Amino acid sequence: MANLLIRRQFYGKYFDNVLIISPTYTTDPAYRAIKLDADKIYNDYNDNVLLEIQNKIQESRQEDPNAQTLIIFDDMAGYNSVY
C-alpha cells in the first residue's frame, strides 16, 4: 500500500488528498515511508470521522473544484466499531 501511495506513477499523481483510516497506522512499519499530516490519519472509524472527512473534501473542493481525494480503509476486518 505504501509503495502505491509514494510512487508518482501509481496513486501519488492522481490524488490531491490522501486520508487513511486504520487502527494500525501508527504500529504498521509499512506506513513509515508515507509522510502525511496528522489530520489526515484516523485511528478510529465512526460517524464523526466520516463527517469530518466529508467536511475536508468539501473544503478542498472549494479551493480546487477538481481536487481528488483518496480514502484508504486499512486493517478494518477485525475492527469492532464497524457496524
N, C-alpha and C positions, 0 to 999 in steps of 0.2 A: 504494500500500500504506500509506504513512504517513498519508494522509488517512483511510483506513478505520479506522485504529487510534486516531487522535487524536479524531475527532468522536464524541460520545456517541450520536448516532443510528445509528451503524454498529456496529462491533465493540466499541467502547470501553465500552459499557454492559453488554455480555453476559459479559465475561470478567474474572475477578478477577486472573488472572495471564497475562502475555504473555511468551513466550520466543521468541527469534529465533535461528535457526541460519542464518548467512550468512557466507560467506568475504569478502564485500564490504561488510559492515555499516559498518565504520569509514571506508571511502572513498566510499560512496554518499551524495551530498548529500540524497537523498530522506529519509534516516533522521535527519537533523539535528534535525527537529522532534519526534521521538519521544524522550521522556525515560524511559529505562529504566535500572535499576541494572545495573552491570557484570556481576553474577552472573546476569543474565537474557539475556545475549548470548553466543552461541557462534560463534566463527570457524571451528571445526573440527567435523567430523561423524565420530563413531566410536562403538564400543560403550560406552566410558567416558562419553561425553557423554550417550548415551541412558540409562544407569544413573543418572547424576546428575539428569537431568530426571525420571526416574521417582521418585527419592527426593524431589525437590522437590514433585512432585504429591502424593505420599503425605503429606508433612508438611503441606502446605496443606489436604488433606482431613481431617487430624486436627484442625486448628484450626477448620475450617469444612467439614462434610460436603457442603455444596452448592457449594463453590468450583469454579469453571470455569476451565480453563487452555487457552489458545490457543498452539499451537506453530506457528511460521511457518518454513518451509524456503524460503529465497530465494536465487536465483542459484546453484543447485546443479547445473544441467545439465552444466557442464563440470568439475565437481569430481572430482578424481582418486581420492579416498579412498572414494567411494561404491561399495559392492560389493553 
